[in-house]
Amino acid sequence: MLRHNVTVRNLMKWPTLICPFCHGRLPNEQVWPGRPLICPICSEKLQPEKRQLYLSGLIALGLSIAACYLFGVRGLRLVAATIVLWFPIGVAWEFIFARIVPPRFERYEPHEKMIRLHLNE
């Protein structure tokens, strides 16, 4: 009889991250919001693909609306409950979504839209 070593750790393992430019493996411990992920092979600065993040957020919003509606919440309470539940459902959904659809990356674009105060001048 064959024994399968199936554990929760193996089922919910973080997906392998691949550089879209050189197809090298990316270290998944270095993925942080707002900071670039640097490919160890080609040194390209990467960020999670915005389109995939937006899609995940929209799905989480839809799941929030559906959950509220199924629990009988209607009217303005539906809007308020959706706003409150969107974040926790989004976090749970992103955990699942990243394992269903492997995260894709694009070239890093720094946020230059911050207001600079020239206090040293």
ROTOR-5228 format. One record per residue (C-alpha): residue in one letter; y, x, z. Coordinates in Angstrom, 1 decimal. Layout:
% residues N
+------+--------+--------+--------+
| rest |  north |   east |     up |
+------+--------+--------+--------+
|    A |      Y |      X |      Z |
...
+------+--------+--------+--------+
//
This chain:
% residues 121
+------+--------+--------+--------+
| rest |  north |   east |     up |
+------+--------+--------+--------+
|    M |    0.0 |    0.0 |    0.0 |
|    L |    3.5 |    1.3 |   -0.9 |
|    R |    6.1 |    1.4 |    1.8 |
|    H |    9.7 |    1.0 |    0.8 |
|    N |   12.3 |    2.6 |    2.9 |
|    V |   14.9 |   -0.1 |    2.6 |
|    T |   17.6 |    0.0 |    5.2 |
|    V |   21.1 |   -1.5 |    5.5 |
|    R |   22.5 |    1.9 |    5.0 |
|    N |   20.7 |    2.2 |    1.6 |
|    L |   21.7 |   -1.3 |    0.5 |
|    M |   25.4 |   -1.0 |    1.4 |
|    K |   25.8 |    2.6 |    0.3 |
|    W |   29.2 |    3.5 |   -1.1 |
|    P |   29.0 |    3.8 |   -4.9 |
|    T |   29.2 |    7.1 |   -6.7 |
|    L |   32.8 |    7.7 |   -7.8 |
|    I |   33.2 |    9.2 |  -11.3 |
|    C |   36.3 |   10.9 |  -12.8 |
|    P |   37.3 |    9.1 |  -16.0 |
|    F |   38.5 |   12.3 |  -17.6 |
|    C |   35.7 |   14.9 |  -17.0 |
|    H |   33.0 |   12.5 |  -15.7 |
|    G |   32.6 |   14.6 |  -12.6 |
|    R |   31.6 |   13.3 |   -9.2 |
|    L |   34.5 |   12.5 |   -6.9 |
|    P |   34.3 |   12.9 |   -3.1 |
|    N |   34.5 |    9.4 |   -1.7 |
|    E |   35.7 |   10.5 |    1.8 |
|    Q |   39.1 |   11.3 |    0.3 |
|    V |   40.0 |    7.9 |   -1.0 |
|    W |   43.1 |    6.8 |    0.9 |
|    P |   45.8 |    4.2 |    0.0 |
|    G |   49.0 |    5.8 |   -1.4 |
|    R |   47.5 |    9.3 |   -1.8 |
|    P |   46.0 |   10.7 |   -4.9 |
|    L |   42.4 |   11.6 |   -5.2 |
|    I |   42.0 |   15.0 |   -6.8 |
|    C |   39.0 |   15.7 |   -9.0 |
|    P |   37.3 |   18.9 |   -7.9 |
|    I |   36.3 |   19.7 |  -11.5 |
|    C |   39.3 |   19.0 |  -13.6 |
|    S |   42.0 |   18.9 |  -10.9 |
|    E |   43.4 |   15.6 |  -12.2 |
|    K |   45.2 |   13.4 |   -9.7 |
|    L |   43.7 |    9.9 |   -9.6 |
|    Q |   44.3 |    6.5 |   -8.0 |
|    P |   42.2 |    3.3 |   -8.0 |
|    E |   42.7 |    1.3 |  -11.2 |
|    K |   45.5 |   -1.3 |  -10.6 |
|    R |   43.8 |   -3.9 |  -12.8 |
|    Q |   40.6 |   -3.8 |  -10.7 |
|    L |   42.7 |   -4.0 |   -7.5 |
|    Y |   44.5 |   -7.1 |   -8.8 |
|    L |   41.3 |   -8.7 |   -9.9 |
|    S |   39.8 |   -8.2 |   -6.4 |
|    G |   42.9 |   -9.6 |   -4.8 |
|    L |   42.8 |  -12.7 |   -7.0 |
|    I |   39.2 |  -13.3 |   -6.3 |
|    A |   39.9 |  -13.0 |   -2.5 |
|    L |   42.7 |  -15.5 |   -2.9 |
|    G |   40.3 |  -17.9 |   -4.7 |
|    L |   37.7 |  -17.5 |   -2.0 |
|    S |   40.3 |  -18.2 |    0.7 |
|    I |   41.4 |  -21.4 |   -1.1 |
|    A |   37.8 |  -22.5 |   -1.6 |
|    A |   36.9 |  -21.8 |    2.0 |
|    C |   39.9 |  -23.7 |    3.4 |
|    Y |   39.2 |  -26.6 |    1.0 |
|    L |   35.5 |  -26.8 |    2.0 |
|    F |   36.5 |  -27.0 |    5.6 |
|    G |   38.6 |  -30.0 |    4.8 |
|    V |   42.1 |  -28.4 |    5.0 |
|    R |   44.6 |  -30.1 |    2.8 |
|    G |   48.3 |  -30.2 |    2.0 |
|    L |   50.7 |  -27.7 |    3.5 |
|    R |   48.0 |  -26.7 |    6.0 |
|    L |   45.9 |  -25.5 |    3.0 |
|    V |   48.7 |  -23.2 |    2.0 |
|    A |   49.2 |  -21.8 |    5.5 |
|    A |   45.5 |  -21.4 |    6.1 |
|    T |   45.0 |  -19.7 |    2.8 |
|    I |   47.8 |  -17.2 |    3.7 |
|    V |   46.2 |  -16.5 |    7.1 |
|    L |   42.7 |  -16.1 |    5.7 |
|    W |   43.5 |  -14.1 |    2.6 |
|    F |   43.6 |  -10.7 |    4.4 |
|    P |   40.3 |  -11.0 |    6.3 |
|    I |   38.5 |  -12.5 |    3.4 |
|    G |   40.0 |   -9.8 |    1.1 |
|    V |   38.8 |   -7.0 |    3.3 |
|    A |   35.3 |   -8.5 |    3.4 |
|    W |   35.3 |   -9.2 |   -0.3 |
|    E |   36.5 |   -5.6 |   -1.2 |
|    F |   33.6 |   -4.2 |    0.8 |
|    I |   31.2 |   -6.3 |   -1.3 |
|    F |   33.1 |   -6.0 |   -4.6 |
|    A |   33.2 |   -2.2 |   -4.5 |
|    R |   29.4 |   -2.2 |   -4.4 |
|    I |   29.0 |   -4.8 |   -7.2 |
|    V |   31.5 |   -3.2 |   -9.6 |
|    P |   31.9 |    0.6 |   -9.2 |
|    P |   35.5 |    1.6 |   -8.5 |
|    R |   37.4 |    2.9 |  -11.6 |
|    F |   40.2 |    5.3 |  -11.5 |
|    E |   43.3 |    6.1 |  -13.5 |
|    R |   45.9 |    8.8 |  -13.6 |
|    Y |   48.0 |    8.9 |  -10.4 |
|    E |   51.5 |    7.5 |  -10.6 |
|    P |   53.6 |    8.5 |   -7.6 |
|    H |   55.9 |    5.9 |   -6.1 |
|    E |   59.4 |    7.1 |   -7.0 |
|    K |   61.0 |    3.7 |   -6.2 |
|    M |   61.8 |    4.7 |   -2.6 |
|    I |   65.5 |    4.9 |   -1.6 |
|    R |   66.5 |    8.4 |   -0.9 |
|    L |   69.1 |    9.1 |    1.8 |
|    H |   70.9 |   12.4 |    1.1 |
|    L |   71.7 |   13.1 |    4.7 |
|    N |   71.5 |   16.9 |    4.3 |
|    E |   74.3 |   17.1 |    1.8 |
+------+--------+--------+--------+
//
